């Protein structure tokens, strides 16, 4: 059985919740890679406040309330994809 990864789960999450912004997708992927806002900002050439703004928009679109709930949903999608 091929293990479906987090990259696929992030893309699936974005499709499910209508996240179309490439920047929001990038930020979400880097959050799932374990980076914090400052690290993501350095990687993408953005301020940490701009990163937080993009992630806040993801939270608003999905109604998950906070970062941990978004991450949990993506992990859930990944696990379900591996069945």
C-alpha positions in Angstrom: 0.0 0.0 0.0 1.3 3.4 -0.9 1.4 5.9 1.9 -0.4 9.1 1.0 1.5 12.1 2.4 0.8 15.4 3.9 1.3 17.3 0.6 -1.7 15.5 -0.9 -3.7 16.0 2.3 -3.0 19.8 2.2 -4.1 20.0 -1.4 -7.3 17.9 -0.7 -8.0 20.2 2.3 -7.7 23.3 0.1 -10.0 21.7 -2.5 -12.6 20.8 0.2 -12.7 24.2 1.8 -12.3 26.4 -1.3 -8.8 27.7 -0.5 -7.6 29.0 -3.9 -4.9 31.4 -2.9 -1.5 30.1 -3.8 0.1 32.0 -0.9 -2.4 30.5 1.6 -1.6 27.1 0.2 2.1 27.7 0.6 1.7 28.9 4.2 -0.5 26.0 5.0 2.0 23.5 3.6 4.9 25.1 5.5 2.8 25.0 8.8 2.3 21.3 8.2 6.1 21.0 7.7 6.5 22.3 11.2 7.6 25.8 10.6 6.4 28.8 12.7 5.3 32.1 11.3 8.8 33.7 11.6 10.4 30.8 9.8 7.7 30.7 7.1 8.2 34.5 6.6 11.9 34.1 6.2 11.4 31.3 3.7 8.9 33.2 1.6 10.3 36.7 2.1 7.3 37.9 4.1 6.9 39.4 7.6 5.6 37.0 10.3 2.5 39.3 10.5 1.8 38.7 6.8 2.1 35.0 7.3 -0.3 35.1 10.3 -2.7 37.1 8.1 -2.7 34.4 5.4 -3.2 31.7 8.0 -5.9 33.6 9.7 -7.8 33.7 6.3 -7.5 29.9 6.1 -9.0 29.6 9.6 -11.8 32.0 8.6 -12.6 30.1 5.5 -12.7 26.7 7.2 -14.2 27.7 10.6 -11.7 25.5 12.5 -11.0 28.1 15.0 -7.2 27.8 15.4 -4.0 26.3 13.9 -4.1 23.1 15.8 -7.6 22.3 14.6 -6.6 22.9 11.0 -3.6 20.7 11.4 -5.7 18.0 13.0 -8.1 18.0 10.1 -5.3 17.7 7.5 -3.8 14.8 9.5 -7.3 13.2 9.5 -7.6 13.6 5.7 -4.1 12.0 5.3 -5.0 9.1 7.5 -8.3 8.5 5.7 -6.5 8.6 2.4 -4.3 5.8 3.5 -7.2 3.3 4.1 
